[in-house]
Structures are given as structure tokens and as C-alpha cells.
């Protein structure tokens, strides 16, 4: 588990609708794919196991999305524009 940096948190906040009445006062913590897999290996209940499988599938889907040729091309174009 690791704590997000200010920059990572700002990016995360810009991608989701947040309430106007406030927000978090501390930077949130997150799990890497490896850490989520390690956590799933120690959980025993049926609900915990099912949730762990869904979390790992979400990481795999995110990785596949990030490696999508169209996404990579858009990132490349953004880099060219930002130069």
C-alpha cells in the first residue's frame, strides 16, 4: 500500500465528480496490482475472495486499456502538443 502524491491525487480528482461540500484532508492510500494480489491470497471468506478477484480483474482491464494502441497514440499526440 502506498500514499498518493499531490499530483496523483489532483489527476484522480479531475477524473471523478466530487462533492462541493468538501473533500479529503489527507492524501489517500492505494494498492498496486501486486499488493492487491498478495492481499487476496490471505483473505478467506467467499465475499472477500470474490471481491479480490474483481479487483485483480480491474487491474488487468486497466493495464489492457493503457496498452491499447489508440490510447498510446493519443498520449503521443498530447506529448507533441505539450512540447
N, C-alpha and C positions, 0 to 999 in steps of 0.2 A: 504494500500500500504506500502511496506517495501523495504529497500535498501539491495541488496545482500551483503554478506560479501566477502572478498577477496577470501576465499577458495571456496565459492559457485560459484563465478564468474569464477575462474580458471576451475572448473569442467564443467561449462556451456561452456566455450571457448574450452575445449578439446573435446567436443561432436559435435561441429559445425566447418565447414570450415570458416576461417576468412581471410580477405584480408591481403596481405603482406605490404600494404602501411600505415598501422596504426591501430588504434583501439580507443576505448573509453578512455577518461581521467578520467572519474568518474564512480563509480560503478552504474550499472543500478538499477532501481526500478522494483518491481514485485508485482503482486496481488496474494493473496491467493484465494482459491476456494470460501470461504465465501465472501470476498471482491468483487470478480467478480460477484457473485450473487446479492450482495447489489447494485452494480453499475447498473446491468441490470434492477433493479426494478425502477430506476429513468429515464432511457432513454426512449424516446417516439417515435422516428422515426422508420419506418419499417426496414430500413437498420441497425440501432443501435440495435433493438430488435433481428433481425436475427443474427447479429454478436455476441451478448451476448449469445444467445442460443448455438452457435458454440463454444464459449469459455467455457461455462459450460460443454458442451459435451466433450470437450478436457480434462478438469479436471477429469471428470468421467472415460474417457478412460485411462488416466494416472494412476489413482488410481487402476483401474482394472488390468492394466499391472503390477503395483508394487506388487499387491497381488496375482499374478499368481504363483502357486506352483513351476513351473520351475525357475522363476526368484528368488524366495525366496531360492531355493536350491543352485543356482549359488552364491548368496550373502553369504550363509552359507559356501560354499566351499572357496570363496575368503577370508572370515574371518579366516578359518582354515589355509589357506596358509600364511596369513599375521601375524599369531601368532608366 
